[in-house]
Amino acid sequence: MMNYGDDMEVIKDKKYMRIQREEYMINGIVKDKHNNPIQNATIELKNEHFETILKTNTNQDGLFSIKSTNECKYLIAIKDYKINYLEYWATNINFLDDINLDIIIDKLEIYGLNAFVVNGAYDSIFLYFRPMSLVKFLSNESNMCPSIKSIEIKIDDVSTSLLEINKVKESIGNEYMNAYLVQVKKDVGKTIIWNKIDVKVIDDDNNVGMASLYNNI
């Protein structure tokens, strides 16, 4: 659950004002970790019940364009799932306007991305997520979290400073998987904290994973 306290009092910044329309466009490109476009990647839009409502594929340049409504809450980009790639997720989609996405899919996936603010604490945002590795999955390892050497966070398309990186254990019954709790800097005095957070991770073998989380402003 997201709790932003006084930050949610009034929406004054026009950047975060919703443009009310019945339909919105989601445009984007899907690339591999070398920035090569991926043709015929599947783009799925899902509603709050995780039912697929729309689907399209990327063209030879890795580009896609799909028309959506506010019913869309998730977007998934995938090709050759569990063979050559894992998934990209955009969750809690919130349309302020049309959306443009720059997506990378590779052998990592960022699962369960969440964000929260601790009221009364240092002016920052905490992110929790679980990186998952295709290599570890194919090796039947229960702990699919790889060793991460790089984490990049963007808030509304602007890179932000990482204050702390904590590797934690998440119980999955009788076993556990590793996850990350990351503290990042946020702009002081912003009326609305953020609209979209992008997370990109790279493991020790230079495999890449990416995910996006929208704020329900």
N, C-alpha and C positions, 0 to 999 in steps of 0.2 A: 504494500500500500504506500502511495506517495503522499507525503505530508509536508507542505511548504510553508505553513504558518502565515506570517505577515506578507510573504512574497506574493500571495495570491489575492491580495485585497482588491486591486483595481487593475484592469488592463488599459494602460495609457500609451504604450509604445505601439505605433502603427505597424511596426514589423510583426507584431503578434496579434493583430486584428484579423479575424477570419473573414475572408471574402465569401459571402453566402451565395452558393450556387447549388444546383441540383446535381451537377456532374463536374468532375475534375479530371485532369489528365495526369497520368504518371508516365514520365519519360525517363529513359535511362540507357546505360550501356553496361554490358557484362563482359568482364575481362579476366584473363588468368593473371598469375602473380608477375608475369613479365610484361603486362599491359597489352597482350595480344587479345583482340576481340574474340569472343566465343560465340560461334554460330549455333543456332538451334537450341540454345539454353531455354528452359521452360520458366515462364514467369506465371506464378499463380497468386491470385488475390483471394483471401478468405475472410469470412465474416467473424463476428464475435463467438460464434459457435464452432468455429474452425471448419466451416463448410466452404468448399471451393465455389466461388461465385463467378469468376472470370479467369481466363487463361490465354496466354499468347506465347510466341517464341521469338527469340532474337533473330535478326537478319544476318547477312554475311559480314556485316560490320559490327556485330554484337549489339546493335541498337534495338530498342523496343519502345512502343508507345501504346498505352492502353487507357481507355476511358473508364472512370470509376465513380462511385458515389460514396457518401459517408458510411455506407454499410461495410466498406472495406476496412478491416482492422489489422490484417497481416498481409505481407508480401513475401513470397519465397522465390528465390532464384536457384535453379539446379540443372545440372546435366551429368549424366553417367553417375548417378547417386550411388555411393558406397563402392564404386569401381575406380573412378578417377578423381572424383570430387565429393566434398560434402556441401552443405547448403549455406546460402546467405539468407538471413532473416531480417525483415523490418517489422517491428511489432508496435502495437498500440497506435497505429497510424492515425494522425490527426491532420485533416486538411485545412490549413489556413489559406492555401492557394494551390495551384498546380505543383506537382512534386517532380524533382529531377534527382536521379540516383546514379552514382558512379560506383558500380558493384564489382568486387573481386571475389571469385570463388576458387578454392584450391583444396588442399587436403586437411584443412582445419575448419571447424565450425564453432561458433560462439553460441552457447546454449544458455537459456534462462537469464538473459540480460535484464537487470533491474537497476533502478536509481532511486536514491532517497537522500533526504537532508536531515541531519540531527539538529533539532531546534535547540538554540542556546549554545551550540558548539561553534567551532571555527567555521568561517564563511566558505563552505566547500560542499561538494557533492560526492556521495559515496556510490560506487558502481559495484555490483556483484554479478559475476558471470562464470560460466564453466567452459573452458576451452576443451574441445574434443578432437581427437586425432584419427584420421582414416587409417593410418599405419597401425595404431594400437587396436582399432576396431578389427581390422583384418587379422591381427595376431590374437584375437579373442581375449584381450586384456580387460579386466573389469574396470580398472582405473584408466580411462581413456584420455586423461589430461596429459599433454606433453610438457616437456620443459620449455617454458616460454622465455625468450631472450629479449623481446621487444613488445611494448604496448604503446599504441598511439591512440589518443582520445581527441575527438573534435566535438566542440559544442557549437551548433549552428554553423558548421563548415569552417570553424576557426580552431586551430590546434590550441590545446590548453595544457598547463603544467600539471604533471603528476606529483602529488605531495607524498603519498605513501602507496606501496604495493605490498599486499599481504596475501600469501598463499595459504589457503585454509583447507580443512578437511570437511567434506559434506557426506553425511551418512546416507547410505543407500541400502538399508536393511542391515545385513550382517557384514557388509563391506563398506568401502568408502571410495569417493572420487575427490580429486583435488579441484578446487575452484579458486577464484581470485576476488578479493575485496580491495578495491582501488579508490583512493581518495584523490579528487582532482579539484583544482582551483576553479571558482566561479567568479564572475564579475560582481564586484561590490556595488550595491545600490540599484541593481536591475529590478524593475517591477515584476517582470516575468523571468524566471530563472533560465529557461531554455525551451526550444521547440523540438530539436532533434539532437541526439547524441550518437556519434559514430565511434565504434571501437574496432581497431585493427590489431591483431596479434601475429607475431612471427615466432616460430619455435626454433630450436637449435639446428634443425635440418633445413631451415629457411622455408618451411611450409607456412602458408598464410591463411588466416581466417578473419572474417569481417561480419559485423552485424550493426543494426541501427535500432534505436529506441526513440519513439516519439512521446512527447509530454501531452497529457490530456488537459490542455489549457481551457 
